[in-house]
Amino acid sequence: MRICFVTRGAPGEYRANEGADVHCFGLYAMEEVSYERELKGETNAFEEVARLSKQCGVVVCGCRTNARGIRRKSVVVADRGRILGVTDMVNRIDGEEYSGGAGIRVFDTAAGRLGVVVAEDLYFPQVCETLARCGADLLLSVFGEVNESLETTLIRAWAFAFGVPVCLCAYGYAACADPRGKLRFAASHSPCAFQMVREQEYHLVETRRKMTLRRKNSY
């Protein structure tokens, strides 16, 4: 799976052709999108993403959405000219201005099953674990501005812990980690592309824990 990371610029400005299966834009690729204005036809932010996906295949693009005053950090996913859906960040930290969404999603695309991690949800391992358990071939973390090496360390940790490649697309930076926890790619120029190899290796893991099982008599 070849992934092109566009860490600067908006979908409507993107002209390069990297021959990639997936094009991923960072969290601030678009201005705030109002659902009400989109439905009325006053803006066409999602249409631009769909139009680009018709040319390039799968497009994953970060944005901030506004649903009648409720603002969220979100990611829109399009495949071959069709919007597959929008997923939101689910964890709200210390009452920040952006609200949490209702759930996380794995998107079935022409490039494979993509698990999307929105913004600071990367800090919560249960998000990545749930996406991996739901059959994602790849996790895409669509982020804002990175905090030194923290986010790079986390994608390596979650890739190793949950057995699935994890990629990060942030403002001015992109990186990919494989299931062995190794950083396979990192770049600061935009656009940049990387060929990610799918790895699906399974192991039997057994654990012991204290619990009580009350068996009912069969008679």
Secondary structure as UniProt FT lines:
FT   STRAND          2..6
FT   HELIX           11..13
FT   STRAND          22..25
FT   TURN            27..28
FT   STRAND          33..34
FT   HELIX           35..40
FT   HELIX           45..56
FT   STRAND          58..67
FT   TURN            68..69
FT   STRAND          70..79
FT   TURN            80..81
FT   STRAND          82..88
FT   TURN            94..95
FT   STRAND          106..109
FT   TURN            110..111
FT   STRAND          112..118
FT   HELIX           119..123
FT   HELIX           125..133
FT   TURN            134..135
FT   STRAND          138..142
FT   TURN            148..149
FT   HELIX           150..162
FT   STRAND          166..170
FT   TURN            171..172
FT   STRAND          173..177
FT   TURN            179..180
FT   STRAND          183..187
FT   STRAND          192..195
//
